[in-house]
Amino acid sequence: TDKGFDKATFEKQMSVMRGQILNLTQALKDGKTPIQLVQMPRVVVERSCSGSQGRIVQMSNAFTQTFHCRKPFFSSW
């Protein structure tokens, strides 16, 4: 096992990456430019927990999308 591995941090990073993939695939489908891609709302796609039964925790393949519309604190212009 990896001593520095933190499952919670890993899941947060995966949620961000899933959102980036979702935005990228949508931008490609819609024929958007790179500028339009970076202007799309940020999306976090989190894995939904299906619950637990006793000591066994089951992870489902269901996901929840959260849109973040906050403007970035920096600007290129």
C-alpha positions, -999 to 999 in steps of 0.1 A, spaced: 0 0 0 10 36 -5 18 52 29 7 87 17 -25 76 0 -56 94 13 -88 79 -1 -108 111 6 -83 133 -13 -82 108 -42 -121 108 -45 -121 146 -45 -95 147 -72 -114 121 -92 -146 141 -88 -129 172 -103 -114 151 -131 -148 136 -140 -162 171 -143 -134 182 -165 -140 152 -188 -177 159 -189 -170 195 -199 -145 185 -225 -167 159 -241 -196 183 -242 -174 210 -257 -162 186 -284 -197 175 -292 -209 212 -295 -179 223 -316 -168 249 -290 -135 267 -291 -108 263 -264 -118 297 -250 -155 287 -248 -144 254 -230 -126 273 -202 -156 296 -199 -179 267 -192 -192 263 -156 -170 241 -134 -186 207 -127 -178 183 -99 -191 147 -105 -191 128 -72 -197 91 -67 -230 85 -49 -228 60 -20 -254 33 -22 -253 28 15 -239 1 37 -250 -32 50 -233 -41 83 -195 -37 79 -196 -39 41 -197 -6 23 -208 -8 -14 -199 19 -39 -224 22 -67 -218 35 -103 -242 63 -97 -229 99 -98 -240 133 -87 -232 165 -107 -226 198 -90 -222 230 -110 -199 258 -97 -206 292 -112 -182 312 -91 -159 333 -112 -122 326 -109 -101 350 -88 -78 356 -117 -82 368 -152 -61 367 -183 -73 401 -194 
